[in-house]
Amino acid sequence: MQFYETLYIVDSNLENKSLEKTMTDIGKKLEKTKSKIINHRIWGKKRLAYPIHRQKYGSYVIMQYEAGDLSKMVDYETWLKLNNAVLRHMTVALNEKPEVYIEKENPGSNNKEIESSSDVQKENADSTSNDDNEKISKTSKGDKHENKLKTEEDSEKEEV
């Protein structure tokens, strides 16, 4: 089994309905190659490194799938290049099966976030390193305070 990931950029000015329509069209075309889509989600709107068709921003969409008929994949790639809705695309082979992204809703906000287990692990690692950094900065501040006291005591001893 071969797993692939395609990242494509579409016009950021598209409304949600037309963006969803573009995504479904691309998904249907991929399914004609007997491929199984694992993840197909909007990654977000980002500034492009350079203008493409006079566009400074683009909506990035990421799609991960298990390849089907490889002879039909060439036709799919050609169709994707000729598709006017897609500004650029890139397909890479993956070494292992990608994890399925699950949408989670935060209780404090109305926005939905997409997390994977690796994202959660990274956040946990970041939070522990931030806690460690806070401890280090607190101790270093305490050391500085102690150093000030010592220098003041030393200056008083010198005066006497």
Residue pairs with C-beta under 8 A, 6 or more apart in sequence:
1 66
1 67
1 97
2 66
2 67
2 70
2 93
3 38
3 64
3 65
3 66
3 67
3 93
3 94
3 96
3 97
3 98
4 64
4 65
4 66
4 67
4 91
4 92
4 93
4 94
5 62
5 63
5 64
5 65
5 91
5 92
5 94
5 98
6 62
6 63
6 64
6 65
6 80
6 89
6 90
6 91
7 43
7 60
7 61
7 62
7 63
7 89
7 90
7 91
8 26
8 60
8 61
8 63
8 80
8 86
8 87
8 88
8 89
8 90
9 48
9 52
9 58
9 59
9 60
9 61
9 86
9 87
9 88
9 89
10 19
10 22
10 58
10 59
10 61
10 85
10 86
10 87
11 55
11 58
11 59
11 85
11 87
12 45
12 55
12 57
12 58
12 59
13 55
14 22
14 59
14 85
19 42
19 59
19 61
22 85
22 86
23 40
23 42
23 61
25 85
26 63
26 80
26 83
26 86
27 37
27 40
27 63
29 76
29 79
29 80
30 37
30 63
30 65
30 76
31 37
32 72
32 76
33 67
33 68
33 69
33 72
33 73
33 75
33 76
34 68
34 69
34 72
35 65
35 66
35 67
35 68
35 69
35 73
36 65
36 66
36 68
37 63
37 64
37 65
38 64
38 65
38 66
38 97
38 98
38 100
39 62
39 63
39 64
39 98
39 100
39 101
40 61
40 62
40 63
40 64
40 65
41 61
41 62
41 63
41 101
41 114
42 59
42 60
42 61
43 60
43 61
43 62
44 59
44 60
45 57
45 58
45 59
45 60
46 57
46 58
46 60
47 56
47 57
48 55
48 56
48 57
48 58
52 58
52 87
52 88
53 87
55 87
58 87
58 88
64 94
64 98
66 97
67 73
77 91
80 86
80 89
81 89
99 116
99 117
99 118
101 114
101 115
101 116
102 114
102 115
102 116
103 112
103 113
103 114
104 112
104 113
104 114
104 115
105 112
105 113
106 112
106 113
